[in-house]
């Protein structure tokens, strides 16, 4: 005698109890590819002052061009030539500091910027550079003091306010960082990175409508900003504006079709909107194509397949997910549901046992396991396949 099938009511009950969310796997993706680090200092060489020496100016300009090209080692050599011509040139010492900063030689950069500020205390760029180098040598309070000096010279230095915001953000002084970015965008309304960092801080403060406004400014300034559209989508999603968020993530994917996190968040939105399960499957299938080790992608792919009644394929997805996250309660739980729907009852019981091992308080896993055990016990032992 064969084991009796699980009835339609039981099947619907199992599917209704599929676990779809977990803090580790179903959260939004906050790591867009190509997103500028909001705590990354911005290397930028301000326009140098002109001096009477043509040869000196030539070396200074060459150094600046090399910095812009990212050739920091050669830039150091150019500024060294300028310093040989005039060791009292604050511009040359400042440029040398930026070149050394680009080489991540932060203590040497500090020395060069200090020399520049001693020679010309009114050189705003040297104070900002000093702050950047001090921050990256682990001296954020000294960095803030350097930015304060820059702002004392020029209260409208958007660059100084911007970097002050970065250092404050690194110190988790978010409200002060926000105020610094506010100043930067007040001075320069088209300062893209300042708007981006402002939005990022607002996300951290869970002030999503204001964050969305900041990211809207980012994409106004740069309509092809992949991270700007991505973060705008996240803010909108947190505001439960699913349709508008979907458009933002679709814009990300238009710019970069291989942004796996944008695909993932698009899938979350389609789930929120009770979208077509095949469409949801194709989205999460794309996620795992791009990142084969994405446990969350495999989990969501399995859920979509389960809803499509493709139980064996769903089981394969959960198995792959559990290879990556063997202690996932929801992975074992949903695997148990797929196995039960495939009438592999002993394996389903084992999966529910694993879920209960991880969380003994999972009442739904216990209920399903107990019902399956009762079902199995009602059948002759030789009939169990």
N, C-alpha and C positions, 0 to 999 in steps of 0.2 A: 504493500500500500504506500502510495506516495504521500509526502507531506502536503497538506492542503495549502492552497494559495492564500496569500494575504488578501482579504477582501478589498473592494474598491474604497470603502470608508477608511479602512486602515491605511491604504496607500495615500489617500488624500491627507490623512492625519500626519503621516510621516513627512510628506512633502511640505506641509504647513509648518512643521517643526524644524525644517532645515535651518541650521545656524548660518546666518548671513553676515553677522558682524562680530568683530572682536577688536579689542584695542590695538592689537599688534598687526592685524591683517586687513581690516576694512577701513582704516583711517585714510584720510586724504593724503595724497603725496605732496610733500612740501619741498621736494628737492628737484626743481626743474633743471634739466641739462643746460649748461651754459649760463646759469644764473650768476650774476656777479655777487661775490661774497660781500654782504653789507658791512663786514668788518675789515675788508681789505682796503688798505690805504691806496690812494690814487697818485701814481707817480706822474708828475707834470712839472715841466720846467718853465717858470714864468719868463716873460720877455726880459732879456738882460738890458741893463743900461748901456748906452753907447759911451765910449771913451775916446779920447783924442787919438790913441794909438791904433792905426789901421791893422797892424799885425796882431795886436791883442784882440781886437774885435773879430778878426778872421778866425782865430783859434776858439774864441768864445762861441761864435756862430757854428763852427764845425762841431764843437762839443755838443751843442744843443741839437744839431741835426742828427748826430750819432745816437743821442739819447732817444730822440723820436723814432729812430730806426731800430731801437732796442739793442744797439751795439755798445753796451755799457763799458766794456773793457777798453775799447778804442776811445770812447768818450773821456775816460779817466786820463788817458795819454794826452788827449787834446787839451784838457784843462791843466794838466801838468805843464804843458808848453806855455799856456797862458800865464801860469803862476811864475814860470821862469822869467817871463818878460816883465811881469809886475806882481811881485809877491804880496802887494797891498790891495790887489783887486778883489773886492768882496764878491763880485759876480763870478770870478773864476773859482773861488773857494766854494761858493754856493753850488755852481755847476758840478764841481768835483763831488760835492756831497750827494747830489742827485744821482750821479753816475755810480757812486759806491753803493747808494741805496738800491739801485737797480741790480747790482751784483750781490745784494743781500749781505753786504759787509757793513752792518749797522753801527758797530762801535767806531769804525773809521769814518763813516758818514757823520756821526755825531761830532767827531773832532773837526771835520771840514766845515760843518754848519756853524759850530761854535766860533771857528775862526772868522767866518763870514759875518756873523752877528757882532763880533767884537770890532771888526773893521767898519761895519755900517749897521748900526742898531736900527736903522729905518728900513732895512731890506726885508719886506714882509715874507717873500718867498723863502728866505733863509730861515726865518723863525718857523714857518710851516714845515719846511723840510726837517728842521731840528726836532719838531714835535713828532713827525712821522718816524724818524729814526729812533727817538727815545721810546716811543710806544713799542716798536718792534725789538727793542732790547729789554723789554719787561719793566719799563719805568713810566707807566701811564700817567701818574700824577705830575711827573716832570714834563711829560708831553703836554699836558693841559696847561701848565705854566708857560710853555713855549707858544702855544696857540693864543694864550691871553696876551702875550707880548705882541704877537702879530696883529691882534685885534685892537690893541692899544694904539699901534701905528695906523691901522686902517680898519675901523669898525665895520666897514662894508666889504671886507674880504670874504667873498662867498667860499673861496677855497679853504680859508682858515676855519670858518664855521662848519664846513663839510667835514673836515678832518677832526675837528673837536667832537662832532657828532659820532664819528667812528670810534674814537677812544672812549667816549662815554658809554657807547653801546657795548663795547668790549667789557667795560666795568659793570655792565648790567644796570646802569643808571639811565633807564629807558626814558623817563620823562625829560631829563636834562638833554639827552641825545635828541629827542623829538624837538625840543626848543631850538637846538643848534641847527637842525635841518630846516626848521621853519625859517630861521634867519637866512640860510643859504638860498632857499627858493624865493624868499622875499626879494633878495638882492638880484638873483638871476632866475626868473620864472621858467627858463628853459634848461635848467641844470638837471639833466636826466637822472644821473646817479643820485643826486640829492633827493629827488622825488622818489626814486626807487627805495633808497634806504629809509626815507620817512615812512613809506608804506610798510616796509618790513617791520619797523619798530611798532607801528600801529597794529599789525597782525599779532605781534608778540603781546601787545597790551589788550588784545581781543577787541579792538575798536575797529571793526570790520568796515562799516560804512565810510569812515574817514580813510581807511587803508585803500578801499576801492577807488576813492577820489584821487589819491596819490598815484595809483597805478594807471588810472585813466590819463593823468598828466604825462606819465612815462610814454604811453602809446600815442598820445597826441604829438609829443616831441619826436618820437621815433616809432612810426607805425609798424615797423618790422622788428620791434623788440620782443623776441621770444620770451625772455623772463618777465617782461612787463605784462604781456598777455596772460602768461601762466599765473602770475601772482594775482592779477586782477580776477582771473577765474576762481582761484582759491577763495579770495575775499567774498566774491559773489556766492560761492557755494556755501560758505559759512553763514551767509545772510539768507540762505535757502532760496536764492533766486536762480533756480536750476536752469531755466531756459536761457537766461542771459549768460550764466556761467558756461553752459554748453557751447555757446557761440564763441566765448573767449578761448576755450580749449581747442575748438575747431580751428580758430585762427592760429594758435600755436602749431597745430599739426600741418597747417598750410605752409607755415614757415619752415618747420622741421618735422617731416613725417616719421622720424625715428625717435621722437621724444616719448619714451615709454611711460613716464609719469603722467604725461598729458593723456595718453591712451587710457591709463588706469583710471584717472579722474573722470574721463568721459564715460567710462563704464559705470562708475559709481553714480553719475548723474542719470544715466539711462535706467539704472535700477531704481533710483529715487522716483523717476517719472513712470515707473511700471512699463518700461519700453519693451519692444519686441525681444524675446529671449534669444532668438538667433542673432540679432544685431549685438546683443550684449555678449554672447559667446564670441563673435568675431572680434570684438574689441579686446577682450581678455586673452583670446588666442594670439592676437597681435602683440600683447604685452609679453607673453612668454616666448614668442619668437624673437623679440628684441632682447629680452633678458631671461634666458632659460633657467636661471637660478632664482627667479622671483617667486617666492612662496605664496605671497598674496595673490599674484596673478593666476597661479595654478588653482588656488582655492576658489577664486571667483569664477574661473573657467569651469571648474567642476560644478559649482552651484548652477550656472547657466545650463550646463548639459543635463543636470538632474531635472531641472524644470522642463527641458525638452524631451524628457523620458529616455534619454540616452544614458542609461544607468551604467553600462560597462565602461563607456568613455568617461563618465563622471568619476567612476572608481579609479581609472588610470590617472586622472588629474589629482585626485586626493592622495593617491599613492606617491605621486611625484612631489606633491606639496609636503607630505610627511617625511620624505627622504631629506628634505631641506629643513623642516621644522618638526622633529620627531616628538616634541612635547606640546604639540598644538592640540588643545582640548577640542576646539571646533573641528579641526581636521579629522580627528578620530571619530567624533560624533557624526559628522556628515558622511564619512566613509561607512559607518555602521548603517546609516539610512540607505545608502546606495546598495550595500550588500543585502540588506533586508528586502529591498525591492527586486533584487536579482534572485531572491529566495535562497541565498547562501546564509542560512540562519546562524549556524555555528560561528562562521567568520564575523557576522554582524554582531553577535554577542561578544566576541573577543574585542571588537572595535569599541563597543560601548564600555566594556571593562577598562580599556585603555583610557577612555575619556574620564571615567570615574576614578581611575588611579591618579590622574592629573588633578581632577576636581571632584572629590567625593560628594560635594553638594549639588552636583548637576542632576537635578530631579528628573529632567526629561530623559537623560541617558539611562538613568536607573529604571524609569518606567518602561521605556522601550526594551531594555535588556530583559526585564522581568517578564514582559509579555511574550517575548520570543522564547525565553526559557520554558515558559508554561506551554507554549505551542509545541516546542520540540519534545517535551516530556510526554505529551499526549500521543505521540506517534511511536510505533514499534521501533526498536533500536536498529533493526536491519533495514528499515525503510528510509533511514536518514542517509542522504547522499553526501 
